[in-house]
Amino acid sequence: MNGVALAVFILFFLAVTVMGFLASRWRRAENEQSLDEWGLGGRSFGTWVTWFLLGGDLYTAYTFVAVPAAIYAAGAAGFFAVPYTILIYPLMFLFLPRLWSVSHKHGYVTTSDFVRGRFGSKGLSLAVAVTGILATMPYIALQLVGIQAVLDVMGVGGGENTHWFIKDLPLLIAFGVLAAYTYSSGLRAPALIAFVKDTLIYLVIAVAIIYIPIKLGGFDDIFAAASDKYTEAGAGGLVPLDGSQWTYATLALGSALALFMYPHSVTAVLSSRSRDVIRRNSTILPLYSLMLGLLGLLGFMAIAAGIKVENGQLAIPQLFENMFPDWFTGVAFAAIGIGALVPAAIMSIAAANLFTRNIYKDFLKPDATPAQETKVSKLVSLLVKVGALVFVLGMDKTVAINFQLLGGIWILQTFPALVGGLFTRWFHRWALLAGWAVGMLYGTVAAYGVASPTQKHFGGSSAEIPGIGEIGYIGLTAFVLNLVVTVVMTFVLRAAKAPEGVDETSPSDYTADAGDPGVQKELPPAVAGASH
C-alpha cells in the first residue's frame, strides 16, 4: 500500500466531501422544494460555473482512464475521442440554445418534458425517458470503476483472496458519501466540486506531459517504443490499418451526435441562467479537447515506461504510481477519484429527474406537487446509484464498459425526436416512435452479435454496415435506419391524416431569453402542467 499517496487522496476526498455538503448553502433559494432548485441548481449558473460543470460532466474519470487505456491497447485508433469532442461543439452552438430557451419558457426539466410538449405524446416522451435512464445507468457504473481502478493500484482493499466486503469497503464508503451529499445538495454539489476536479486534472496533465517524457528520454523514444509494440502486435504501427478507417470515422461522428443526448449533459445545460451562457460555452469548451489530446499521449507513455497490466484500465494509474513521487501520485489519483464523483452525481440527478417528471408525474401521480416531485427525485437518485454499485460489484469490469457502449447506441436513437423537434414539427409523433423502436431493436441485436476475447455477446460497438460491407459504428447505422423509418412513416401517416398531438410551443419560444417579457426565472412544475 502506498501510504503517502493514500493520505493525499483521502485529504482531497474529505475536502470535496465537505464542499458537497456545504453546497446546499450556496446560492440557496427561498423555496428549495422544487426540481428547478434541487435538480437544476435554480437555473442560475453563469458562464464559468456552467463551463466547469459541463467539463466535469463530459470529461469523467472514465475518460481519464479509458482514453489513454484505449491508445495503450490499440494505438492511434483510440484518439477517436478527440475529433468527436471537436465535432460536438458546433452542434451544441446550433441546437442547445434553442433547447434552453423553450425549456426556460415552459419550465421543462428534462428532454422528455420538451418532447411531450412539442409533439403532444406521452408515449414518445416515455420512450425518450426510458432510453435516457437505461443509457445512464452503466455510465454511472463506469465512474465507480474509475474509483476502483485507483484504489486497486494504491493497494487499498487487499488482494483477490480478501473477503468481498473488506475488498469493496473503500468503494462502498465513497458511494455512501456521494449518495449523501447528492441527496442533500442536489446539482449544487457537483457544480461546486467541479472547480476542484478540473483544476486537479489540468494540473496533473500539465505536469505529466512535461515530467514523464523527461524521465523516459523524450517524445522520440516514447513514440518509437509505441510504434515497435504496435508493429509487433500487427496493429500497423502508430497509424491505424486501412480497414479501420470506417470504424474510426463512424465512431467519432456517432459519438458526437450522441454526447448531448445524454440526460446529464442536458441537465448541466438547463442549469445555466441564459442562452448566451450556452453559446459562450460552445466556444470555450474545446479547451477540454486540447486537454484530451494531451491525455491520450499518456497511453504511449505507459508503453514506453514498460507498464504491464492484465486490465488495461489500470495502465494509467499504474503509470502514475511508477513515475511520480508518492505525494503527487496521490494528487493524480485524487483527480481521477473526484473526476468520478462529479459526473456520477449529475448522472444520478438527471436519471432521477427523468423518472420523476416523465414516469411518476405523467403516469402515476399527475397531481404531484413540486415538493413531492423533489422528494421522489431525491429517493430515485439514491436507487440509481445503488443500481450502478450493484452493477460494478456483481459484474466483470469489461461487461460494464461494453454496456456503456450499448448505452451510447441507445441514446443516439433519441436524436430525431429531440434535435428534429427543436427545428421542425414536420415529423409525426408516431413516426418518431416507430423510428426509435427500429433503431433500438437493430442496435441492440447488432451489438448482441459482437463477440470479444472476453465475452460472446455485447463485446463491442462496431459491426458490418449493411449494404456497404465496411465495419462501422452500430449506433450510427441504427440512427440512419431510425431516420429513414421516421421520414417514410411521416409521409404515410400524413397521407392517412393520422391525428397529431398538440404543440404547446410557439416559434418565439425557441429564441426567448431570461430577460424577455413572459419568461420567468422559475416556472414551478404545477404551473407548467396547468399550461399544457
ChimeraX attribute file (.defattr): number of C-alpha atoms within 10 A of each C-alpha:
attribute: neighborCount
match mode: 1-to-1
recipient: residues
	/A:1	13
	/A:2	15
	/A:3	14
	/A:4	16
	/A:5	22
	/A:6	22
	/A:7	15
	/A:8	20
	/A:9	27
	/A:10	16
	/A:11	15
	/A:12	20
	/A:13	19
	/A:14	13
	/A:15	13
	/A:16	23
	/A:17	21
	/A:18	15
	/A:19	20
	/A:20	26
	/A:21	21
	/A:22	16
	/A:23	23
	/A:24	22
	/A:25	11
	/A:26	14
	/A:27	13
	/A:28	14
	/A:29	13
	/A:30	7
	/A:31	11
	/A:32	17
	/A:33	17
	/A:34	22
	/A:35	29
	/A:36	26
	/A:37	24
	/A:38	28
	/A:39	28
	/A:40	26
	/A:41	28
	/A:42	24
	/A:43	22
	/A:44	18
	/A:45	23
	/A:46	16
	/A:47	18
	/A:48	15
	/A:49	19
	/A:50	24
	/A:51	26
	/A:52	24
	/A:53	31
	/A:54	23
	/A:55	25
	/A:56	28
	/A:57	26
	/A:58	21
	/A:59	22
	/A:60	26
	/A:61	28
	/A:62	26
	/A:63	21
	/A:64	24
	/A:65	27
	/A:66	23
	/A:67	24
	/A:68	30
	/A:69	26
	/A:70	20
	/A:71	24
	/A:72	28
	/A:73	20
	/A:74	19
	/A:75	24
	/A:76	25
	/A:77	20
	/A:78	20
	/A:79	21
	/A:80	21
	/A:81	21
	/A:82	21
	/A:83	17
	/A:84	22
	/A:85	23
	/A:86	18
	/A:87	16
	/A:88	21
	/A:89	20
	/A:90	12
	/A:91	15
	/A:92	21
	/A:93	18
	/A:94	14
	/A:95	18
	/A:96	22
	/A:97	24
	/A:98	22
	/A:99	26
	/A:100	29
	/A:101	23
	/A:102	25
	/A:103	23
	/A:104	28
	/A:105	25
	/A:106	25
	/A:107	24
	/A:108	27
	/A:109	26
	/A:110	28
	/A:111	27
	/A:112	30
	/A:113	22
	/A:114	24
	/A:115	27
	/A:116	26
	/A:117	23
	/A:118	24
	/A:119	25
	/A:120	18
	/A:121	19
	/A:122	20
	/A:123	15
	/A:124	22
	/A:125	30
	/A:126	22
	/A:127	16
	/A:128	30
	/A:129	28
	/A:130	18
	/A:131	22
	/A:132	28
	/A:133	23
	/A:134	17
	/A:135	24
	/A:136	25
	/A:137	25
	/A:138	25
	/A:139	26
	/A:140	28
	/A:141	28
	/A:142	28
	/A:143	29
	/A:144	27
	/A:145	27
	/A:146	27
	/A:147	25
	/A:148	21
	/A:149	23
	/A:150	26
	/A:151	23
	/A:152	17
	/A:153	19
	/A:154	23
	/A:155	15
	/A:156	20
	/A:157	20
	/A:158	16
	/A:159	11
	/A:160	8
	/A:161	7
	/A:162	11
	/A:163	11
	/A:164	13
	/A:165	11
	/A:166	13
	/A:167	19
	/A:168	17
	/A:169	13
	/A:170	16
	/A:171	21
	/A:172	17
	/A:173	11
	/A:174	17
	/A:175	20
	/A:176	15
	/A:177	19
	/A:178	24
	/A:179	23
	/A:180	15
	/A:181	23
	/A:182	30
	/A:183	23
	/A:184	17
	/A:185	25
	/A:186	29
	/A:187	33
	/A:188	32
	/A:189	31
	/A:190	30
	/A:191	28
	/A:192	20
	/A:193	24
	/A:194	27
	/A:195	18
	/A:196	22
	/A:197	28
	/A:198	22
	/A:199	12
	/A:200	20
	/A:201	24
	/A:202	15
	/A:203	13
	/A:204	21
	/A:205	19
	/A:206	14
	/A:207	14
	/A:208	21
	/A:209	16
	/A:210	12
	/A:211	14
	/A:212	21
	/A:213	18
	/A:214	11
	/A:215	11
	/A:216	15
	/A:217	11
	/A:218	14
	/A:219	18
	/A:220	10
	/A:221	14
	/A:222	22
	/A:223	18
	/A:224	15
	/A:225	18
	/A:226	22
	/A:227	21
	/A:228	16
	/A:229	21
	/A:230	21
	/A:231	13
	/A:232	10
	/A:233	12
	/A:234	10
	/A:235	18
	/A:236	18
	/A:237	20
	/A:238	20
	/A:239	13
	/A:240	17
	/A:241	13
	/A:242	8
	/A:243	10
	/A:244	13
	/A:245	15
	/A:246	16
	/A:247	21
	/A:248	22
	/A:249	17
	/A:250	21
	/A:251	22
	/A:252	23
	/A:253	20
	/A:254	21
	/A:255	26
	/A:256	22
	/A:257	25
	/A:258	22
	/A:259	20
	/A:260	23
	/A:261	22
	/A:262	26
	/A:263	30
	/A:264	27
	/A:265	20
	/A:266	20
	/A:267	27
	/A:268	29
	/A:269	28
	/A:270	32
	/A:271	27
	/A:272	26
	/A:273	22
	/A:274	24
	/A:275	22
	/A:276	17
	/A:277	20
	/A:278	23
	/A:279	19
	/A:280	15
	/A:281	22
	/A:282	20
	/A:283	13
	/A:284	14
	/A:285	17
	/A:286	18
	/A:287	11
	/A:288	19
	/A:289	18
	/A:290	13
	/A:291	16
	/A:292	21
	/A:293	17
	/A:294	17
	/A:295	25
	/A:296	26
	/A:297	22
	/A:298	28
	/A:299	31
	/A:300	25
	/A:301	28
	/A:302	27
	/A:303	24
	/A:304	23
	/A:305	18
	/A:306	11
	/A:307	17
	/A:308	13
	/A:309	11
	/A:310	7
	/A:311	11
	/A:312	19
	/A:313	25
	/A:314	21
	/A:315	28
	/A:316	27
	/A:317	24
	/A:318	20
	/A:319	22
	/A:320	23
	/A:321	21
	/A:322	15
	/A:323	17
	/A:324	18
	/A:325	12
	/A:326	19
	/A:327	16
	/A:328	19
	/A:329	26
	/A:330	27
	/A:331	25
	/A:332	26
	/A:333	30
	/A:334	27
	/A:335	25
	/A:336	28
	/A:337	28
	/A:338	30
	/A:339	30
	/A:340	29
	/A:341	34
	/A:342	34
	/A:343	29
	/A:344	32
	/A:345	27
	/A:346	31
	/A:347	28
	/A:348	30
	/A:349	30
	/A:350	29
	/A:351	28
	/A:352	26
	/A:353	32
	/A:354	28
	/A:355	25
	/A:356	28
	/A:357	27
	/A:358	27
	/A:359	19
	/A:360	17
	/A:361	20
	/A:362	19
	/A:363	12
	/A:364	11
	/A:365	14
	/A:366	14
	/A:367	11
	/A:368	18
	/A:369	16
	/A:370	18
	/A:371	15
	/A:372	17
	/A:373	22
	/A:374	25
	/A:375	17
	/A:376	19
	/A:377	29
	/A:378	25
	/A:379	14
	/A:380	21
	/A:381	25
	/A:382	22
	/A:383	15
	/A:384	22
	/A:385	25
	/A:386	18
	/A:387	15
	/A:388	26
	/A:389	22
	/A:390	12
	/A:391	20
	/A:392	21
	/A:393	16
	/A:394	10
	/A:395	10
	/A:396	11
	/A:397	17
	/A:398	17
	/A:399	19
	/A:400	22
	/A:401	21
	/A:402	19
	/A:403	24
	/A:404	22
	/A:405	23
	/A:406	25
	/A:407	25
	/A:408	27
	/A:409	29
	/A:410	28
	/A:411	30
	/A:412	29
	/A:413	32
	/A:414	32
	/A:415	20
	/A:416	19
	/A:417	31
	/A:418	20
	/A:419	20
	/A:420	15
	/A:421	19
	/A:422	19
	/A:423	13
	/A:424	11
	/A:425	13
	/A:426	13
	/A:427	22
	/A:428	23
	/A:429	30
	/A:430	21
	/A:431	25
	/A:432	27
	/A:433	25
	/A:434	19
	/A:435	29
	/A:436	31
	/A:437	16
	/A:438	21
	/A:439	28
	/A:440	25
	/A:441	15
	/A:442	21
	/A:443	26
	/A:444	20
	/A:445	13
	/A:446	21
	/A:447	25
	/A:448	16
	/A:449	14
	/A:450	16
	/A:451	14
	/A:452	10
	/A:453	6
	/A:454	10
	/A:455	13
	/A:456	11
	/A:457	16
	/A:458	21
	/A:459	22
	/A:460	22
	/A:461	26
	/A:462	23
	/A:463	19
	/A:464	15
	/A:465	17
	/A:466	10
	/A:467	6
	/A:468	8
	/A:469	9
	/A:470	16
	/A:471	18
	/A:472	24
	/A:473	27
	/A:474	29
	/A:475	35
	/A:476	26
	/A:477	23
	/A:478	26
	/A:479	28
	/A:480	14
	/A:481	19
	/A:482	28
	/A:483	23
	/A:484	16
	/A:485	20
	/A:486	25
	/A:487	16
	/A:488	13
	/A:489	21
	/A:490	22
	/A:491	15
	/A:492	14
	/A:493	17
	/A:494	15
	/A:495	9
	/A:496	9
	/A:497	9
	/A:498	13
	/A:499	11
	/A:500	15
	/A:501	16
	/A:502	13
	/A:503	15
	/A:504	14
	/A:505	17
	/A:506	9
	/A:507	11
	/A:508	10
	/A:509	18
	/A:510	21
	/A:511	15
	/A:512	22
	/A:513	23
	/A:514	18
	/A:515	10
	/A:516	10
	/A:517	8
	/A:518	10
	/A:519	18
	/A:520	15
	/A:521	18
	/A:522	17
	/A:523	18
	/A:524	18
	/A:525	23
	/A:526	14
	/A:527	12
	/A:528	13
	/A:529	17
	/A:530	7
	/A:531	9
	/A:532	13
